[in-house]
Structure formats: structure tokens, C-alpha cells
Amino acid sequence: MQRSGRVLEIGTSNGYSAIWFADALRDTGGRLTTVEIDGERAATARRNLVRAGLARTRRTRGPRGRRARERR
């Protein structure tokens, strides 16, 4: 089994997969970067990550001025 340090998710949608990735990365001390271009979906994902206790994020600018979120 490989203990990943970084995961890139393209298309966050409602955050379901991001929650699973972030939870697994918590065990390895890794980071998740997830990108969503739809503002409403990104807001829903953020709320879901907060509810899951996985909301430590750093915001950076993604392609074409869109936001990308990175979990440390």
C-alpha cells in the first residue's frame, strides 16, 4: 500500500470524494487540492467539508481566475 502525500481532484462537485480523499490524507499528513469552476458547487462542497471536520483549506487562484482549494 502506498501512502500518498498529494492528491489532485478535478471537479469537486458537492465534495463527496474530497471528503474521502481528505480523510485518507489526514492519516498520511498529505494535502488535497480540489478544483471546481462552478461557484455554487464549490460553496456546497465547502459546507460539506466543514460538516465533516475537514475544512482546513488554503485558497489559491486556479485557471482563468477560478479558485482552487488546498487542504494542508
C-alpha positions in Angstrom: 0.0 0.0 0.0 1.4 3.4 -1.0 0.9 6.3 1.4 0.2 9.2 -0.9 1.3 12.7 0.1 -0.7 14.7 -2.5 -3.9 14.2 -4.4 -5.3 16.4 -7.2 -9.1 16.3 -7.7 -10.5 17.9 -10.8 -14.2 18.7 -10.4 -15.1 18.9 -6.7 -18.9 18.9 -7.3 -20.5 18.6 -3.8 -17.4 17.5 -2.1 -18.2 13.8 -1.5 -15.0 12.4 -3.0 -13.0 15.3 -1.5 -14.1 14.2 2.0 -12.9 10.7 1.4 -9.6 11.9 -0.1 -9.0 14.4 2.7 -9.9 11.9 5.4 -7.3 9.4 4.0 -4.7 12.1 3.6 -5.1 13.1 7.2 -3.5 9.8 8.1 -0.5 10.4 5.9 -0.1 14.1 6.6 -0.8 14.7 2.9 -2.5 17.5 1.0 -5.6 17.6 -1.2 -6.0 20.1 -4.0 -9.5 20.1 -5.4 -10.7 22.4 -8.2 -14.3 23.3 -9.0 -15.2 26.0 -11.5 -18.9 26.3 -10.5 -19.3 28.7 -7.6 -22.5 27.1 -6.2 -20.9 23.7 -6.2 -17.8 25.0 -4.6 -19.8 26.6 -1.9 -21.7 23.3 -1.3 -18.5 21.4 -1.1 -17.1 23.8 1.4 -20.1 23.4 3.6 -19.9 19.7 3.4 -16.1 19.7 4.2 -16.9 21.9 7.2 -19.6 19.5 8.4 -17.1 16.6 8.0 -14.5 18.4 10.1 -12.1 18.6 7.1 -12.3 22.3 6.4 -8.6 23.4 6.8 -8.1 24.9 3.4 -5.8 27.4 1.7 -7.3 29.2 -1.2 -5.3 29.9 -4.3 -6.2 31.2 -7.8 -6.8 28.4 -10.3 -7.0 28.6 -14.1 -8.8 31.7 -15.5 -9.1 33.3 -12.1 -11.2 30.4 -10.6 -10.4 29.4 -7.1 -8.6 26.2 -6.2 -8.6 24.9 -2.6 -5.8 23.1 -0.9 -6.0 21.2 2.3 -2.9 21.0 4.4 
